[in-house]
C-alpha cells in the first residue's frame, strides 16, 4: 500500500473533521476522495502529507509513519493545493526554479527539470510571462507542474480542476493518466463526478469525516442504484400519486421540484406518466445512472446538510 | 523536528530572488531615513551643540544611526513582508508540501531578514565612513554589531508577527515600540546621563540601547568588559524569542 490511513480521528477543538477513518491506496491507482464540502477530504489529504497530525490513529505513506518521517515522505510525493500558491510577480519559469530549490535541486539538473515541466504541462508559450498576467488555466497547470518537480511517486491533487474550462480539464486529465501510466499513484479530491468516474480506478465517498462507500465507480453505481435514472418534474404530492401504483417504491432522489427515480426498467414508469396526465408529472430525461446519482443518494441533496 | 540548514537556505534563496527584482525601489526609503537624520540633526542641530559624549554631535549620532538602519532593515522584513508571505501569499503552505519544515522556514526567514539588515546597516556605515565620521580602522568593529542588531530585531518582530491576526496592528509596533526605542535608546543623547540612579534599569530594558552602546564603543571605545553584558542581552533575548517563534510557527503551519 502507498497510503494507509488506519482508524484516524482529527478534532479541531469541538469539531470532528475526520472520524475514525480507514483508507488504503494501493500502488499505481488513481484514487478519488469524494464528498460534500466539510466532509473531511482536505483534512485527510493534509494528514497524508503530514502538515496535520491525527488526534488519534496512524497514517503511513510508502510504509513509513508520516509523523516520524515527514521529510522522507515528502521527498517522494507532490501536492497540488486547492488554492494555487504561486509567486504572482514572477514567471512560470522563475516559480518552477524557486520551487525546485525547496527540493534542494540546483544548477543544470534543476534547469533541465524546469524545461521538462514547462513542456509537459504545455506552458512553453507563456514561460516568461508574470503569473498575474496568466489565465486561470495556465496558473493551474503551473501549480500542478510545481507538484511534479521531484518526480513524485505519490501525487496528491486537491480539487485539481475546480473552476477550469472543459479543454483545460481534459488536458489535465490526460496528464494525470500519463503520470499513472508512468507508475505514479494519484490521490485526488473532486466535486465533479464525471471527473471521478472517468479518471479514478477507485473512489471513496466521504461524509462527516468517514468513508461511507468505496469501490470502482461502475461497481458503486451497481451496488447502490438501478441502471436507469428517470428525471421527473413533480411536486412531492404528484410523486406520491405517481408511484402509488407501482408496487414497491424505487429509490429516489429529490432536488427541489425535480425527482430522480432509479429503475432497471423505466418503461413501466414512463408508461404510467403518459397514461395519467391528470397527475401533472412530466418526464425531463431518461439516462443511465451515474456516479453523481450515487453521491447524491448517499450524501443527501439538502443544502442545509452540506455544511 | 531538527533544523536543516540546506532547507532553510532554500527559503532564504526564495526571498533573495524576489529581492533582486525590487531592491532598487525598496532600498531607498529605508536607507535614506538615517541619512536624513544624520544630515538634519548632525549638521543642522549639531551647529548649536559643541560636543556630546566627548565628540562632535554628528559623530555622536553616527554609530547609533548605523544600528537604526540595521533595525529598520530587519523590522520591515519580519513584519509586513512575512505577514504577507504567510497569510496572504500562503508561501509557507507551498513550502510545507516539500520536505521543508516550519523550523526551516523560521531559520530561513531570520537569515534573510538579517541579510537585509546587513545591507542597510553596511550601506549606512559606508556613508558614515565616506563622510569621515568613522575613526578607522577601529570603527570596523561596528561590522559584527550590525548582524547582531539584525538578529535581535528580527527575533522581536517575528514573534510579534506570529502573534497577531491582522496587519493593522503593525502601526502599534512601529509607532509605540520602534519609534520610542529610536528616540530614547541613546542614539540622540546619552540616556543614562538623563536618568537618576534608581531608574537606570529602565535603560537596560530597551533592546536598541544595547547595540547602540556596542556601536559607539566600536567607534570611540573603550573596550570595557561591561560590553559583554550587551552582547549577552542581544543573544539571550534573541534565543528566547527565536525558540518561541519556532513553536508558534509550527503550531500555525501544522494544525
Interface residues (C-beta under 8 A of the other chain):
Chain A: X12 X46 X49 X50 X51 X52 X53 X70 X71 X72 X74 X75 X78 X79 X81 X83 X85 X87 X88 X89 X90 X94 X97 X98 X99 X101 X102 X103 X104 X146 X147 X150
Chain B: X1 X4 X6 X7 X10 X11 X13 X14 X17 X18 X21 X89 X90 X91 X93 X94 X95 X96 X97 X98 X99 X100 X101 X253 X254 X255
